[in-house]
Amino acid sequence: MRTSSSTTRNTPKSMPGGQEAQDAIALLTEDHENVKQMFEQFEGLGDRAHATKKKLAMQICTELSKHATAEEEIFYPAVRAATKKNEDLVDEATVEHASAKDLIAQIMEMEATEELFDAKVKVLSEMIEHHVEEEENEMFPKARDAGLDLEALGQQIAERKAQITV
C-alpha cells in the first residue's frame, strides 16, 4: 500500500472511478504482484480442479495481455525515447512479450484437461518471473533515473488497460 506525505507531489491524485493515480512503475509492479499471486494459486490447485484451473488461467492470460499491451504501447516507447541506453532492454522485453503472447494464445485455446495445459501455464509462469525480474531490477530504475513523468504514464497505462478486451 502506498503511503502519502503531506507534500502535494506525493499525494495520490484522484482518477475517474474513484481510483488513486499511481506512477507507472508502481502500477506495473502491482500488476506483476497480482499475476504472481495468481500463478501461485494455480500451482496450489489439485490435479482434478480443471474448471478452476481453466478459469484462473484465463484470468492470468487476460491480465498479462492487458499489461503487455499497455507496456508496449505506452511505457516502452517512453523508456526508449528517454535515452539510447535503454534500447537493448526495451528490445529484449519486447521479444519476451512476443514469446509470452504465443504461449498465452495456446493456453487460451486449450481445455484444462488437455495433456500439456499445466506445463504450459508453468512455463508461462517461469517466463514471466524472469521478465519481471529484469524489468524491476534493470528497466524500472533506469526509467526513474531518466526523469520520465511517471504519474502521467501511470494514468495513460491505467486508462489503456481499462479499454483493452481480450
VEXTORPA-947428 format. One record per residue (C-alpha): x, y, z. Coordinates in steps of 0.25 Angstrom, whole numbers, padded with zeros to 4 digits, always signed. Layout:
BEGIN
XYZ/...
END
This chain:
BEGIN
+0000+0000+0000/+0005+0014-0003/+0007+0024+0008/+0005+0039+0005/+0012+0050+0011/+0007+0064+0013/+0014+0069+0001/+0006+0071-0012/+0016+0064-0020/+0014+0050-0013/-0001+0052-0011/-0009+0042-0019/-0017+0048-0030/-0032+0044-0032/-0035+0037-0045/-0049+0035-0051/-0056+0024-0044/-0050+0027-0030/-0037+0021-0032/-0024+0027-0028/-0014+0031-0038/-0001+0023-0038/+0012+0025-0044/+0015+0016-0056/+0025+0007-0049/+0016+0005-0036/+0005+0001-0045/+0013-0008-0053/+0019-0014-0041/+0005-0016-0035/+0001-0024-0048/+0014-0033-0046/+0010-0036-0032/-0005-0039-0035/-0001-0049-0046/+0010-0055-0037/-0001-0058-0027/-0010-0064-0038/+0001-0073-0042/+0004-0077-0028/-0011-0080-0026/-0011-0088-0039/+0001-0096-0034/-0007-0100-0022/-0019-0106-0029/-0020-0121-0029/-0020-0129-0042/-0035-0130-0043/-0038-0116-0041/-0040-0114-0056/-0051-0103-0056/-0043-0095-0046/-0030-0096-0053/-0037-0092-0067/-0043-0080-0060/-0031-0076-0053/-0022-0078-0065/-0032-0069-0073/-0030-0058-0063/-0015-0059-0063/-0015-0059-0078/-0025-0047-0079/-0017-0039-0069/-0004-0042-0075/-0009-0038-0089/-0014-0024-0084/-0001-0022-0076/+0007-0025-0088/-0001-0017-0098/+0000-0005-0089/+0014-0006-0087/+0017-0008-0102/+0008+0004-0106/+0012+0014-0095/+0023+0010-0085/+0033+0004-0094/+0033+0015-0104/+0035+0025-0093/+0046+0018-0087/+0053+0016-0101/+0051+0031-0104/+0057+0035-0091/+0071+0030-0094/+0078+0022-0104/+0084+0013-0093/+0070+0007-0091/+0069+0002-0105/+0074-0012-0103/+0066-0014-0090/+0053-0010-0098/+0056-0019-0109/+0059-0031-0100/+0046-0028-0093/+0038-0027-0106/+0043-0041-0110/+0040-0047-0097/+0026-0041-0098/+0024-0048-0112/+0028-0061-0107/+0019-0060-0095/+0008-0056-0104/+0010-0068-0113/+0008-0077-0100/-0003-0069-0095/-0011-0071-0108/-0008-0086-0107/-0013-0087-0093/-0026-0079-0096/-0029-0089-0107/-0027-0101-0098/-0036-0108-0089/-0030-0111-0075/-0032-0126-0077/-0022-0126-0089/-0009-0132-0086/+0001-0120-0087/-0008-0110-0080/-0002-0110-0067/+0012-0110-0073/+0009-0098-0082/+0004-0090-0070/+0016-0094-0062/+0026-0089-0073/+0018-0076-0075/+0020-0074-0060/+0035-0076-0061/+0036-0067-0073/+0028-0056-0066/+0036-0058-0054/+0049-0055-0062/+0043-0044-0069/+0038-0037-0057/+0052-0038-0050/+0058-0031-0062/+0048-0020-0062/+0048-0018-0047/+0063-0018-0046/+0068-0012-0058/+0058-0005-0067/+0050+0002-0055/+0062+0008-0048/+0066+0014-0062/+0053+0019-0065/+0053+0026-0051/+0067+0032-0054/+0062+0037-0068/+0053+0047-0061/+0040+0042-0068/+0027+0047-0064/+0023+0034-0057/+0010+0040-0052/+0005+0043-0066/+0010+0030-0071/+0003+0023-0060/-0010+0030-0063/-0009+0026-0078/-0006+0012-0075/-0018+0010-0066/-0027+0017-0076/-0022+0008-0087/-0023-0005-0079/-0037-0001-0076/-0040+0000-0091/-0034-0014-0095/-0043-0026-0096/-0037-0040-0098/
END
